[in-house]
Amino acid sequence: MNAKEVAEDMKKFCGGGFATRQKIANYIGIKPDHVDRFLVGLERIDNKHYFIPDVVDNMMKRRGIR
């Protein structure tokens, strides 16, 4: 899957363009504490929501895929 496909799939799973740590963890299938590595440097909305395309971009960077 490329970044665009992952972002669209995550948006469907989370029900919109933003997601909390818990929803991101549920989507990936890991504990919320392990999601933090994908959230480093990202801006939060209402102190808990992350823009899904930014999260996916960080995930792909960590994998070496863009």
C-alpha positions in Angstrom: 0.0 0.0 0.0 1.2 3.5 -0.7 0.7 6.5 1.7 -2.4 7.7 0.0 -4.1 4.3 0.3 -3.1 3.9 3.9 -4.4 7.4 4.7 -7.8 6.8 3.0 -8.1 3.4 4.8 -7.3 5.0 8.2 -9.8 7.8 7.6 -12.5 5.2 6.9 -11.5 3.2 10.0 -11.4 6.3 12.3 -14.4 8.0 10.8 -12.8 11.3 9.6 -9.6 13.1 8.9 -8.4 13.2 12.5 -7.7 10.5 15.0 -6.6 10.0 18.6 -3.6 7.9 19.8 -6.1 5.2 20.8 -7.8 5.0 17.3 -4.4 5.0 15.6 -3.2 2.2 17.8 -6.4 0.2 17.2 -6.0 0.7 13.4 -2.4 -0.5 13.5 -3.0 -3.2 16.1 -0.5 -2.0 18.7 -0.6 -0.5 22.2 -1.1 3.3 22.3 2.3 3.8 23.9 3.9 2.4 20.8 2.1 4.8 18.5 4.1 7.8 20.0 7.0 7.2 17.6 4.7 8.0 14.7 3.4 11.2 16.4 6.7 12.9 17.1 6.7 16.5 15.9 3.1 16.5 14.8 0.6 19.2 15.7 -2.4 18.3 17.8 -5.9 19.6 17.6 -7.7 20.0 20.9 -4.6 18.5 22.5 -5.4 14.9 21.4 -6.4 14.7 17.7 -3.8 14.2 14.9 -4.3 14.8 11.2 -4.3 11.4 9.6 -2.2 12.3 6.5 0.5 13.6 8.7 0.5 10.5 10.8 0.7 8.3 7.7 3.5 10.4 6.3 5.5 9.9 9.6 4.8 6.1 9.4 6.0 5.9 5.9 9.2 7.9 6.7 10.0 5.5 9.5 9.6 2.6 7.0 11.7 4.3 4.4 8.7 4.5 2.0 7.3 7.8 0.6 
